[in-house]
Amino acid sequence: MKGFIMINVEPGTEKAVFDILIRIKGVTEVVPVYGERDFIAIADVEGISDLNRTVMEIREIEDVTNTQTILGMELKF
């Protein structure tokens, strides 16, 4: 299961937060982005409980001000 976690941080803390995000279990990639969000973290986890743990760990980072998570969808043809 993939989760795309959009993250906002306090201005000026981007480098410090990035360094923490890349060490979180389940996070496979962290992409700095332009626009309303500062980062998109891509989590590749076994299930919803693992994704929940990952998101909660991200939310506990001191300078993270907001998150929004989108679940990846599996298409079956």
Residue frames relative to the residue before (quaternion, step in Angstrom):
aa qw qx qy qz dx dy dz
M 1.0000 0.0000 0.0000 0.0000 0.00 0.00 0.00
K 0.1762 -0.7786 0.5944 0.0970 3.52 -0.97 0.90
G 0.0956 -0.7574 0.6438 0.0521 3.49 -1.18 0.77
F 0.2047 -0.7514 0.6183 0.1057 3.53 -1.05 0.86
I 0.0947 -0.8264 0.5548 -0.0148 3.54 -0.33 1.33
M 0.1832 -0.7801 0.5936 0.0745 3.53 -0.51 1.25
I 0.1111 -0.8377 0.5332 -0.0404 3.53 -0.73 1.16
N 0.1395 -0.7397 0.6518 0.0925 3.52 -1.15 0.81
V 0.0992 -0.7908 0.6030 0.0342 3.55 -1.11 0.78
E 0.6329 -0.4996 0.4211 0.4154 3.53 -1.31 0.27
P 0.5513 -0.6154 0.4399 0.3519 3.62 -0.96 0.80
G 0.7910 0.3042 -0.2460 0.4704 3.54 -1.01 0.89
T 0.6866 0.4743 -0.2896 0.4687 3.60 1.25 -0.15
E 0.3169 0.8059 -0.4651 0.1839 3.57 1.28 0.09
K 0.6816 0.4939 -0.3003 0.4488 3.62 0.81 -0.95
A 0.6712 0.4987 -0.3014 0.4581 3.59 0.88 -0.91
V 0.6684 0.4804 -0.3032 0.4802 3.60 0.93 -0.85
F 0.6124 0.5498 -0.3471 0.4496 3.61 0.96 -0.81
D 0.6678 0.5162 -0.3015 0.4435 3.58 0.89 -0.95
I 0.6523 0.4810 -0.3088 0.4978 3.60 1.13 -0.60
L 0.6510 0.5529 -0.3210 0.4092 3.57 0.88 -0.96
I 0.6906 0.4993 -0.2976 0.4303 3.59 0.87 -0.90
R 0.6738 0.4814 -0.2972 0.4754 3.61 1.23 -0.24
I 0.5204 0.6513 -0.4170 0.3620 3.62 1.23 -0.09
K 0.5082 -0.6595 0.4694 0.2940 3.55 -0.89 1.01
G 0.7710 0.3193 -0.2613 0.4851 3.55 -0.88 0.99
V 0.6276 0.5045 -0.3418 0.4846 3.60 1.17 -0.47
T 0.1725 -0.8248 0.5347 0.0639 3.57 -0.58 1.17
E 0.7955 0.0255 0.0030 0.6054 3.56 1.22 -0.47
V 0.1028 -0.7539 0.6457 0.0652 3.55 -1.18 0.70
V 0.0872 -0.8170 0.5700 -0.0072 3.55 -0.64 1.18
P 0.3022 -0.7142 0.5955 0.2096 3.61 -0.70 1.00
V 0.0640 -0.8187 0.5707 -0.0018 3.60 -0.90 0.89
Y 0.4299 -0.6424 0.5645 0.2896 3.53 -1.35 0.38
G 0.6078 0.5683 -0.4103 0.3733 3.57 -1.15 0.50
E 0.8153 -0.2668 0.1952 0.4755 3.53 -1.20 -0.58
R 0.7348 0.3553 -0.2076 0.5391 3.60 1.15 -0.53
D 0.4386 -0.6896 0.5139 0.2605 3.53 -1.28 0.42
F 0.7984 0.0444 0.0123 0.6003 3.58 1.08 -0.80
I 0.1282 -0.6890 0.6902 0.1804 3.47 -1.42 0.23
A 0.1489 -0.7633 0.6247 0.0702 3.54 -0.76 1.11
I 0.2163 -0.7601 0.6011 0.1190 3.56 -0.91 0.94
A 0.1062 -0.7893 0.6043 0.0231 3.53 -0.73 1.15
D 0.0962 -0.7611 0.6398 0.0455 3.55 -0.98 0.89
V 0.1061 0.8261 -0.5278 0.1667 3.55 -0.16 1.36
E 0.6490 -0.5464 0.3796 0.3690 3.56 -1.31 0.29
G 0.8199 -0.1027 0.1165 0.5511 3.60 0.90 -0.82
I 0.7617 -0.4041 0.2701 0.4285 3.52 -1.37 0.03
S 0.6363 0.5239 -0.3505 0.4447 3.62 0.99 -0.67
D 0.6408 0.5038 -0.3246 0.4798 3.59 1.06 -0.70
L 0.6350 0.5142 -0.3288 0.4735 3.57 1.03 -0.77
N 0.6264 0.5378 -0.3308 0.4572 3.57 1.00 -0.82
R 0.6494 0.5132 -0.3169 0.4631 3.59 0.95 -0.86
T 0.6519 0.5187 -0.3087 0.4589 3.57 0.97 -0.87
V 0.6691 0.4912 -0.2984 0.4712 3.59 0.89 -0.93
M 0.6556 0.5072 -0.3210 0.4582 3.60 0.92 -0.82
E 0.6344 0.5166 -0.3323 0.4693 3.59 1.03 -0.71
I 0.6343 0.5120 -0.3258 0.4790 3.58 1.02 -0.75
R 0.6734 0.5091 -0.2981 0.4455 3.60 0.90 -0.88
E 0.6391 0.5349 -0.3229 0.4485 3.59 1.19 -0.48
I 0.4948 0.6355 -0.4481 0.3879 3.61 1.22 -0.19
E 0.5791 -0.6669 0.3537 0.3080 3.55 -0.71 1.16
D 0.7977 0.3377 -0.1743 0.4682 3.61 0.76 -0.94
V 0.4629 0.6313 -0.4735 0.4036 3.60 1.24 0.28
T 0.1823 -0.8248 0.5307 0.0697 3.57 -0.69 1.10
N 0.8083 -0.0014 0.0368 0.5877 3.60 1.14 -0.51
T 0.0258 -0.7732 0.6321 0.0439 3.55 -1.18 0.61
Q 0.0321 -0.7419 0.6674 0.0554 3.51 -1.32 0.42
T 0.1592 -0.8167 0.5529 0.0447 3.56 -0.78 1.05
I 0.1228 -0.7558 0.6411 0.0512 3.51 -1.06 0.90
L 0.3269 -0.7482 0.5471 0.1844 3.57 -0.88 0.97
G 0.4362 -0.6678 0.5365 0.2754 3.53 -1.03 0.80
M 0.3031 -0.7563 0.5597 0.1512 3.54 -1.12 0.72
E 0.2663 -0.7453 0.5887 0.1644 3.54 -1.06 0.75
L 0.2216 -0.7793 0.5749 0.1142 3.56 -0.63 1.14
K 0.1038 -0.7768 0.6190 0.0521 3.55 -0.95 0.88
F 0.1090 -0.8073 0.5795 0.0247 3.55 -0.66 1.14
